């Protein structure tokens, strides 16, 4: 069974919650927590691999390399990989599809932003013509052998919610597996999206970004509104930063971390997490 089939099986069993990961270690920890699916977040990869914001700086090959490493670390987990704008035109999007499948990905997200893109919860975004986006989506759907394809539109922020919903309808009619209207700004907007798109044959995706533009709802709350796939792309990254900041700050101030050992995982546990057999 391929990872793509695994993801479809998970979705058939009910709403799926997928945390954002950015490397094999974060993916291993997500699997340890019991998640059957994870999301390789473009924002998180840009921050951890480059130390840069999510503004279109990541290359296709860099993300493909991260995807390969994550998929190899958690082969029993469905790994969805952000594909941003597909890294170019429809031919580039086809190449992205091939690379993601070679990496072992279960699915991808393809958005309608103009390049260079920005994180969906940043200001200053632009989108391409709907027809150009649909052309890229069609190329991806035609090229994939198993990938679960999510069509993401950022039209809510750039135009309005009606335009975003209309683009979602067009993507669903084209035959994508899931539709993702990025950054609704209220529960009422989630309700409107669900009412308009839940019966179009595609899974609806919701994105929970702590500190972003959308209200934070639980998987069950979103499922009641018709959403089948929920991603929390930055929860782990945003939680990691204050922990490292505090520990490094204490180390710098005192010259030792001996008083902070209780806040850390034990060395033996760490080696076990990454697969060292102590026997």
Protein Blocks (a to p, Z undefined) as FASTA:
>chain_A
ZZklmmmmmmmnoccdddddfbfklmmmmmmnopabdcddfklmmmmmnopacehkacfk
lmmmmmmmmmmmmmmbccdddekjoopafklmmmmmmmmmmnopabdcddfbdcddddfk
bghiacddfklmmmmmmmmmmmpmkbccddddfklmmmmmklmmmmmmmmmmnopabdcd
ehiabfklmmmmmmmmmmnopacdddddehiabdcddfklmmmnopabdcdfklmmmmmm
mmmmmmmmmmmmnopaklmmmmpccfklmmmmnopafZZ
